[in-house]
Amino acid sequence: MFFAVSPTADRAALKVIKAHLVEAPNVRERFAAEVDNLKLCGGERPIWWRF
């Protein structure tokens, strides 16, 4: 987990999945579940991710 700041000074938590874990069983599902949970309390800012 990293602290990040956007060009417009928005603060964010940046989570990185290491390359060797991307294809591991359940990693994508767990990460997607985390994103879904963040969307419930994330307010107006969008939450996006990609592999």
KAHUPE-V362995 format. One record per backbone hydrogen bond with DSSP energy under -1.0 kcal/mol. NH is the residue of the N-H (numbers start at 0). CO is the residue of the C=O. If there is no record, write none. Layout:
# KAHUPE-V362995
{{NH	CO} {NH	CO}}
This chain:
# KAHUPE-V362995
{{1	13} {3	11} {5	9} {8	5} {11	3} {13	1} {20	17} {23	20} {26	23} {29	25} {30	26} {31	27} {32	28} {33	29} {34	30} {35	31} {36	32} {37	33} {38	34} {41	37}}
